[in-house]
């Protein structure tokens, strides 16, 4: 029975993972999944409307789930369709997140006026937008690093309102909800001239593709441009006009609630794209599917499960629960691997391109190492550490995703797949390993001080793991740092420039070297090793995030202060853990383990 | 060996010293990183890394006290620490080959970075489309150029580094019929028209544009977005007496004229130049952005390179991550200006640029051997151990 239990758990997990890969179809009669797959160009990248809807919502309201004014939860892409085609309805969706009470008072609003006290609709903000603008102008004059929370909040809210306004007039000009009939009538279209001008100049999205797939991304055009600047009559113009018509017809059907006509339009347009822009359409459809499956969230759940099962296995039934923990971690790892691979294929980039993907990769690398360690020492220690790191890094990634699209284009200096795949990947592996050593040490400390479960054998095996991982971390962080120096020498002529991010990486290398020298010189034993490995967590988190908060240097990619408090809390917690190691041995609950 | 010698060897042979030095280095780098917000990357390098001691000013006074060892001092301890440990402790053996390689690489890296600090010259070239340049200009160093423009077909240039203007000694050069006597020097100063100042300081200048200008000394800046304007008063002295005291400054763009014995000289204080034995002509500059954004995708300069000896006359493209290495210099695409009609290239001259590559390869190999030996040993022991649970 006991043997069968873990097999049963594995099968259940497998079934659950399988189920997450088959997302539910359309809720209503409208083919929303089909619309979500349609590609557009935004921020220099071709992506599906589904991504636009989700990242816009994340940015404006801090989450993807959106409620219609009636209180019903709708699909993100349904919200986007309302923004495009029923702007006055969209204006009453409570999507603008406002936390600062002084910002609310600009609009004469209180927390009682918002949905759950923090989300407000455009209608509620509309009358006082000029005041918001004035306040934001005042705040912009202040250097970004020294703005007060209020100033940051008004600037942010104004950006969100502007973003929303630009999104609204993607397909139809302001004040016109019958573009379809205007398209056939040049005189009526001419009346829209100024609104179309605005669309051409300010549209966030370029929805009209070039006629055929040999077109480059810069040949995608906004609706405003397609209507105002038709190229000399030819296949290009015919194709783009017919696509504008498709979008207009889609809008008419959406407004009329005519699902049959809507679905026909989606189908026809998708067929047109498949025929003429096959590769683009395929990628876009994959990305929409990837958004729905959301493998990282599933893998986060599995990591939590792995941690709980592993921790449980130290208290009772080590073999069975331990095996289940390993299985959960393996499934989480497979999902995360698939997610990272899909992202790499979509972006055509190495795995790490920005802070968000570095969080994914650090988690992936650490869990991968844990899988190896768990094979060598079947005591669920590595499963617990892997679960913990995997979960934490995915939570961090989740918060980093709030700033918008996580697959952003690379600035010119960074636009080098060769260096991204060598330097960045190696140095990030170094980060991952340093964190792993630190988390293994945390397990040692917590189990040793607070429980009786740390027997000498486990303690010895943990010490061996930490030592081995520190060696691994030294190697990768050193090689990664050096490759960064070589990249710098190749691209701007200096091997080392004391840039904050470079310094951060160097400090990690030096700290790992300190640990190794202390160990070789007999200056530290088991407990000292653990304390120093935990301090490695502080060092690594500082180079990962702290250096970005300085807002200087070539590597800084702008950052919010929320992360600053997160970092402070993390550092404090690690110091507390180091203090725990210093608790005299007699006080440890696992006395046997506490060799000097 | 004397007791002192033995004591020194014991001191430098200590692993505890290594650990202490590494921790001090970490603290130094950490402090320097935080201080970059105030000082900028150049100021930090001068204060923390290219110094023996880090000084801090006591609040409310001009007194500075040394509070921390600087980069040079730490390196000065680390190097003997490494060397002594190797001569006294380690035997040359296969088992120790990883450590040997790592530490030799480390020594080379430290020495190489020291050399780079001494030898590396960072200059830049700004050129418009169609322009030809035969020299690069320093970011920070300036020179006083005395140019004999008497002959129509060529100019003869005598360049005096500004550091010489800081001294008391007159500058004499066989190519010049006069001496340049330094009168006063300001590493950074602003110039204003005297007529627009209510109560200007007295001027020391007696000739050229100097008498109309007032000098306002300013503190030296290390910020990357600001420049220093070195300024000096120099007297032109001949055997027959003085030709006048001139005010020279990098803020004065027009050369000032000195005539003597029928020859005409131009005096100008300008960025230090490095002349090439070849000429570069910018034929094209492109600056791509991602469609629908302001994010730069690439910038590239197309340049015609023509060497004086006539052996090279070819077209070259310099773009991000793809520099030109030629004539002992490396040319990097650094920026652009003037609505994409001007390119900015960074020119680096560093004869020791290969050292870090070699040393890092040694260290990486060394670490691989060292940890590889550990790993193999670990698996051997596992293999011998009775079946693991």
Interface residues (C-beta under 8 A of the other chain):
Chain A: X41 X42 X43 X44 X45 X204 X206 X217 X218 X220 X376 X378 X409 X411 X412 X413 X415 X416 X419 X464 X468 X471 X472 X474 X475 X478 X479 X482 X485 X486 X487 X489 X490 X491 X492 X493 X494 X495 X496 X497 X498 X499 X500 X503 X504 X506 X507 X510 X511 X513 X514 X517 X518 X520 X521 X523 X547 X550 X551 X552 X553
Chain B: X15 X16 X18 X19 X22 X23 X25 X26 X29 X30 X32 X33 X34 X36 X37 X41 X44 X45 X49 X113 X116 X120 X122 X289 X290 X291 X292 X293 X295 X296 X297 X298 X299 X320 X321 X322 X323 X330 X332 X334 X346 X347 X348 X350 X353 X356 X357 X360 X363 X364 X367 X368 X371 X374 X375 X378 X382 X388 X389
